[in-house]
Amino acid sequence: MEQEPLLKVRDLHTSFFTPAGEVKAVNGVSFNLDRGKVLGIVGESGSGKSVTAYSIMQILASTGKIVSGSIKLDGQELVGADESVMKTVRGNKVSIIFQDPMTSLNPTYTIGHQLMEAILLHTDRTKAQARERAIEMLRLVNVNEPEKRIKQYPFEFSGGMRQRVMIAMALACEPDILIADEPTTALDVTIQAQILELMKSLQEELGMAIIMITHDLGVVAQMCDEVIVMYAGSICEQGTAEEIFYNPKHEYTKGLMRSIPTADTAGSKLQPITGTPIDLLNMPEGCPFAPRCNNAMKICLRQRCERMRINDEHFAACWMNVKEAIENGTIVPDGKGGEDA
């Protein structure tokens, strides 16, 4: 019997209600996350990656609201759950590493105080036990001299060390899912590699699932089992990392791949995706990527494409695949609109 996914997100719609109108930040997102797997969510800034994660945690800004959809964590429905339920979920079952560790850590409290606060809030440990756990977690993420460092303030840590502290804080209560929101932003490449290697080894050691939110396709290639490509709040392509990298089927994904510098492109100009992201206040009737797509057809401007099954591990929502299907009959509609395939 096939094991149920740890996390099931179905037709999620999240909007922000502003004086200018409704901003549809997440528009019909559906995916599964299995135990022990790493899921990458890729896309430009404003594509809905972080808002999807914040919707799962229900830590949206005051103007944000989950309009419709379902989020089931281990069979428990989170949409509509009251705050007391979410307090047991956050930290214990799902933890998040935010983008900027300097702004995520309070500069007026020691590292130890902040680590212990998280542990005391989400567990029944005593203060002495929480301190021991904080030291243990710092040691786990390779912070040297944790007994000494626990008494220091965030400004006394480098950027890479602060990111390690954030990982330690997120893992302190042994969550089932770790959401990493751009975990290597603003770090130099050497520290990036160290942080990613640390996360990979911890994931294997602890057996947790990870949602990796990033715009860095190199991170995706190194870390992820499955990949979701988002644009304008919707999933445009979804599949295994190997399928996405070696057989992209959405024009946006192809554009992202072309913009990656490689050894073959040394000395030549990169090929950026032209144009600017769509205005989420005025969503078009057709494909949101059509105004920036070099291969856009008339139907792309008028109507959105349904998700198409490329193979058992790969789905895309692009009219170019429909055109290909008409020509050779090899691609069939998913027929489930993001439900279990």
N, C-alpha and C positions, 0 to 999 in steps of 0.2 A: 504493500500500500504506500502511495506517494505521501511524503511528509508535507503537512500544511506549511505555507510560508510563515516566517516569523512576523513579517509586516506585509499587510495588503492595503494598498491605496487604490481607491476606485473613484474615477470621475470627479476628482477634487477640483473645486472652484473656490478660489480665494480672491477677494477684492479689497481695495482700499477706497473708502468713501471720503472724497475731498471736496472742497468748495467748487473745484473745476469739474467735478463729476466722478463717476465710478472708474477706478483703475483696475482692470481685470488682470491681476498679476499672475495668477495661476488659473489656467483655463482648460479643465478636463483632463488632468493628469492621472494616469493609472500605471501602477507597477507593483511587482512583488519583490521582497527581499528575503532570501533564504538564510537560515542559520549558518554562521561561519563564512558567509560570502562578502565580497567587497563590491559595492555598486557605485559606479562613477556617474555623477550628473554634470554634464558639460554644457557650456554655452557662454555667450557674451554677458557682460554686465547688463542687468535688467531683463534677463531671459526667464526669470522665475525660479532659479535654482535655490537661493537662500530662503525665499518665501515658502517654497515647498517644505523645506526643513523646519522653518519656524511654525508652519501649520501643523506638522506632526507633533512638535513640542508644545504647540499652542502658546507661543510667546510673541504673538503679533503685536504691532503697535496699536494704540487705542483706536485708530481709524480703520484697522484691518479686521476682516471677518471671514470665516469660512462660510461661504454662501450655500454650498451643497457638496455632497460626496460622502465618502466613507473612508475612515482610517482605522484598520483593525490591527492591534498589536497583540500577537499570541491569542487571537480570537476575541479580544476585548475591544469594543467600539470606543474610540476616543472622541469622535465628533459629537458634540453635545454633552460630553462628560463634564461634571462640575469640577471646581478647582481642587477640592479635596482628593479626587481621583487622580488628577493630573500631578499633584504633589508627590504621589506615590510612584508615578511613572517617571517623572523627571529625576535624573540622577540615578535612581535605582534600576530602571529598565532602559531608559534612553538618555544618553549624555551628549553634550555638544561642545566642540572646540570652536570658539569664535575666531574671526579673521585676525584681529589685531590684539596680541597678548598684552600690549602696554595699556590699552584702553579697557581691556577685560579685567585686569587686575587692579585693585584699589591701591593707589600709591601711598595711602596713609596707614595701611596695615601690613604687618609682616607676611611673608609667604606662608609661614606656619599657621598663623591665625586664619588666613583665608582657606587653606587646605582643611584645617580642623573644622572650620565653620560648615563647609560642605559635608564633611563626614558626620558631624553631629546632627545636622539637619535631616539627613536621609537615612541614618542608621540609629540603633539604640546603644551605640558604644559610649563609654564614659569618656571624660575629657582626657584622661591618661591614655586610654586605648586609642582615642582619636589621634593623639600626638604620635604614638607608635606607628599607627597606620599611615600618617602623613610622612614620617621618616621612611617607612617601607616603600611608599609610592615614589618618593623622590629617588630612592636608590634604584627602583625598578626602571625609571626613565633615565638612568645614568647621570644624575646630578651628583657631583662629587661632594664629599663631606656633608651629607644631608643633616646631621645633627647640628652643624654650625650654620648651614645655609637656611635652615628653617627659621632662624631668628633674623634673617635679613629682609630688606624691603625690595620691591620690584626693580627700583632704579639701580640696584646693586647687581642685577643680573643682565647678561647680554640678551639680544633678541632671541637667539636660539635657545638659551636656557629658560627664558620666560615662556617660550612655546612648550618646552618640556614640562614646565610647571603646570601649564594649562592642560596638557595631556594627562599628567598625574592627577589633577583635580577631576577631570572627566572620568577617569578610570577608578577612582577611589572607592566607589560603591559597586564595582564590578557589573556594569550595565550589559544588557544583551545586545544593544545597538549603540555604536559610537558614530555621531555625525561630525564630520570634520569639514568645516566651512573655510575653504581656502587656507589650509593649515600651514602653507609655506610662503604665503604672501609677505613681501618685504624682507625675506631672508636671502642671503647670498647662496649661490648654487651649492657650495660645499655643505653649508648648514641644512639646506633643503634636502640634500641626499641623506644626511644623517637622520633628520626627522622622519623622512619617509621609511628609511630602513628600520628605525625604531618602531614606528607604527605597524609595519609589516610583521616584525618579530613579535610584538605584543599581541597582534591579532591572532597569529598562529599559536602563541602560548596560551592565551586566554579563551580562544575559540569564539570570540564575539563577531558580530556582523558589523560592517562599516559602510556608511554612506559618505563617499568622498565627493565634495562639491568643489569644482575647480574649473578654470578656463585653460589650464595647462595640460595639453594632450600628452606631454611626456610623463606627467604624474599618472595619468590614466593608464598609459601603456605599462607602467611599472607596477601599479597597485591593483588594478581592477579586474574582476572576473566578468562583470556585465557593465554595459554603458547605456546611459540615456542621454540623448542630445536634445536640448531644449532651445526653443526660439519663441519669443513673444508669449511666454507663459504656457506653451504647449509642447508636447513631445513630438519631435519630427522624425526621430529615428531611435531605435532601441534594439540591442542585441548583445552578443558576446563581444568582448574587447577585440578578439581576433577578427570577427566579422566586420565590426565598425571600422577598424583600421585598414583591412585588406580588401573589403568589398563594400565601401560606403554607397548608399542608395538614395540619399537625399542631397539635393544640390547645396544646401547649407553645410552639411557634413563634409561634402567634397571641397567646399570653399575653405573650411577650417583646416582640412588636410593640406591643401595647397599653400596655406600660409605658414606652415611649419618649416623652419630652415633645416636643411639636410646637407650631407656632404656633397650630394649631387648638385645642389643649388648654390654652392660656394662661388662668390664672385658675381652672381646674378641677382637681380632685384626680386624681392619676395612678391607674392601675388595676394595682396589683401582683398578682403571682401569689400567691394565698393558700397557707397551709400551709408545711411545711418539706420539704427534700429527703429522699428515701427513705434508709433505713438499709441500707447496702451489705452489712452482715453478715447481713441477713435480707431477701433479695430476694423480692418477691412473685411469684406464678405469672403474674399478668396484667401489664398495662401498668404500668410503674413510676410513670407520671405520673397514673394513674387517681385516687388519693386526693386529688389537688389539682385535678382537672379538673371544671369545672362541667357538662360535657356527657357525663360518664362513663356508660357503659351497663353492664349486668350482665356482659356478655362481657368488658368491659375489665378487670374485677376477676379474671376466671377464666383468661384466655388472652391471650398476647401476639399482636399482629397481625403478620403477615408484611409485608415491604416491598412497597409497591404502586407501580406505575409511573403517575405522573400524566401525564407526556409523556416524550419522549426525553431531556429535560434535568432531570427532576424526579422524585424518589422520596420516599415518606413511609410510615411504619409507624403508621397510626392507624385504628381501627375506624370512625371517622366517614367515612373514604373508602370503606370496604367498604359501609357503609350507602348512601352516595351511588351507588356502583357498582350496587347492587341496584335502586336507584330509577330510574337512567337508563342504566346500562350503559356509561358513558364511561371508567371507570378499570379497568385490568386489572392482575393480579398481575405483579410483576417476574419471578418464576419462576426467578431465579438466586441469590437470597439474598445479594446483594452481589457476585456475580462480575461479570465483564465484561458490560456491557449493550450 
